[in-house]
Amino acid sequence: MRFPVTLAISILTSLGTLGLQSDCSPGSTVVLVTDCSGAAVAGARIDVKACCAGNQQVQRSAVSASNGEATFDVNAREICDGKITFAGFSTTVFGTGSCTTPDKNGKSKCTVQVCKK
């Protein structure tokens, strides 16, 4: 009786390895945070949620570097909720409309302005 159980577990594990489970699309997205004048904003907290196939959700957070950028391992097409928090400004939300279409390697860039105080 032990053999069928072991075989079933092996088959299920293999199916996941073959990519038959729901996953997010591969890709990377750079989020650039600027102020109203277009200058880079360093130190902004960026929260990104990707909504992928099979109702899978992935959440990532980062702080923008001195050039205003942070890179996330999510495909921009799947960003369903983005939020930028920066001291002295209102929270700014964004989605795929702020992003370029991912290239053939899944790379894209989102530019978001924080303006409201």
C-alpha positions in Angstrom: 0.0 0.0 0.0 3.0 2.3 0.5 4.0 2.2 -3.1 0.8 3.8 -4.5 1.0 6.7 -2.0 4.7 7.3 -2.9 3.8 7.2 -6.6 1.0 9.6 -6.2 3.2 12.1 -4.3 5.9 11.8 -6.9 3.4 12.5 -9.7 2.0 15.5 -8.0 5.5 16.9 -7.3 6.4 16.4 -10.9 3.3 18.2 -12.1 4.4 21.2 -10.1 7.9 21.1 -11.5 6.6 21.0 -15.1 4.8 24.3 -14.5 1.2 22.9 -14.5 0.5 24.9 -11.3 -0.7 28.5 -11.4 2.2 30.9 -11.3 3.0 34.5 -12.0 4.5 35.3 -15.4 8.3 35.8 -15.3 9.6 39.3 -15.4 11.0 42.2 -13.6 9.7 45.7 -13.1 11.6 48.9 -12.2 9.4 51.4 -10.3 10.7 55.0 -10.6 9.4 57.5 -8.1 9.6 61.2 -9.0 8.2 64.4 -7.5 6.0 66.9 -9.4 9.1 68.5 -11.0 10.3 65.1 -12.3 13.2 64.8 -9.8 14.0 61.3 -8.4 12.6 60.6 -4.9 14.9 58.6 -2.7 13.6 56.8 0.4 10.0 56.3 -0.7 8.4 53.0 0.4 7.0 51.1 -2.6 4.5 48.2 -2.1 3.5 46.1 -5.1 0.9 43.4 -5.3 0.8 41.1 -8.4 -2.4 39.2 -9.1 -1.5 36.1 -11.1 -3.2 33.1 -12.7 -5.2 30.9 -10.3 -5.9 33.7 -7.9 -2.2 33.6 -6.7 -1.1 36.9 -5.2 2.5 38.0 -4.6 3.4 41.0 -2.5 6.8 42.8 -2.6 8.1 45.9 -0.8 11.2 48.0 -1.3 12.6 51.5 -0.7 13.6 53.7 -3.6 17.3 54.3 -4.1 19.0 57.6 -4.6 18.0 57.5 -8.3 14.3 57.0 -7.2 14.2 53.4 -8.5 13.5 50.0 -7.0 13.3 46.7 -8.9 10.7 44.0 -8.3 10.6 40.4 -9.5 7.1 40.7 -10.8 5.7 41.2 -14.4 4.2 44.6 -14.7 1.1 43.1 -16.5 0.2 41.4 -13.3 0.5 44.4 -10.9 -3.0 44.8 -9.5 -2.1 47.2 -6.7 0.8 49.5 -6.2 1.3 52.0 -3.4 4.0 54.6 -2.6 4.4 56.1 0.8 6.7 59.0 1.4 7.0 61.4 4.4 5.2 64.7 3.8 3.1 63.4 0.9 -0.2 61.6 0.5 0.0 57.9 -0.3 0.0 57.5 -4.1 -1.5 54.4 -5.7 -0.7 53.0 -9.1 -1.3 50.1 -11.4 -0.3 48.8 -14.8 -1.4 52.1 -16.5 1.8 53.7 -15.1 4.0 51.0 -16.7 5.5 50.3 -20.0 4.6 47.0 -21.8 7.0 44.3 -20.8 9.6 43.5 -23.4 10.3 40.0 -24.7 12.3 39.3 -21.5 9.4 40.5 -19.3 11.2 43.7 -18.3 9.3 46.9 -17.8 9.3 50.3 -16.0 6.6 52.1 -14.1 7.0 55.8 -13.4 5.0 57.2 -10.6 4.8 60.8 -9.3 4.2 61.8 -5.7 2.8 65.3 -5.7 0.0 65.6 -3.1 1.0 66.8 0.3 
